[in-house]
């Protein structure tokens, strides 16, 4: 059972203060009291403001504060003091600095991502009513799986990224076919800026996912900037992005399901003069409500041998990674959709 939840503040005119153990979210239409003991994160969207007193209270209680841009990209994340111990972080740094071990970790992460991606495409195929289209989708799932053995012979991180990019092109072309009959169209993955509603939702949800991964890694004492597949780069949460790669296919499945069920309409988006497409405030509220329901779903975990809440996945994987780095596990087992 999940006891803590995330507070989303998306009104541009909202102000978050602190009083007697609770956050006070004030807006022109009124205020809301949110006890700190009931939340594990605050996600601020747009131009909302937080007082230093409220940020200090969050940090003191271990409540993560994440500030996102309107497209979901992470602006910054504020956490409490890093947990764990320095020896664990040193072990992480040694693996990142070791070309062979870092390459092996990158291969494992990408292999898991491609397996999950193929599983999702296979699910789209089974849900398809048209026989010919079902066959096309099944063939695309096989094409993605065929890229996995190529990782074994990859000699450099760039080679791994090339294989992942090749599979991603097949995957996103297939996503376009999976939503072809829906109201919202999709032709290709576009990021900065998103050029259609589905890209707007994908980017927004990826941002939410990365903030979860940052918090999970911090909670076990790992440096979320020291990645394997995403190499360390100033200002980039590379290890959090690595962890998010394992869960992207599940996030994509969530977005495609919303589109196929017509739970999101064109009214939830706005197009800017330069062609960028973003969620409206009402659209964000709708998506966030659906996202919280998605996080409550149960997911089979092959290593634990039981189902767990989707909300717990980042923390479980961060813990498994920490155990591997401490030497408790001979290899890191990335998450794969069943």
Secondary structure, DSSP 8 states (H G I E B T S, - for coil): ----EEEEE--TT-EEEEETTEEEEEETTEEEEEEGGGEEEEEEETT-EE-HHHHHHHHHHT-EEEEE-TTS-EEEEE-SS--S-HHHHHHHHHHHH-HHHHHHHHHHHHHHHHHHHHHHHHHHHHH--SHHHHHHHHHHHHHHHHHHGGGGG--SHHHHHHHHHHHHHHHHHHHHHHTTTSSS---S---SS--SHHHHHHHHHHHHHHHHHHHHHHHHT--TT--SSS---TT--HHHHHHHHTTHHHHHHHHHHHHHTT-S-GGGEEE-TTS-EEE-HHHHHHHHHHHHHHHTSEEEETTTTEEEEGGGHHHHHHHHHHHHHHTSSSS-------
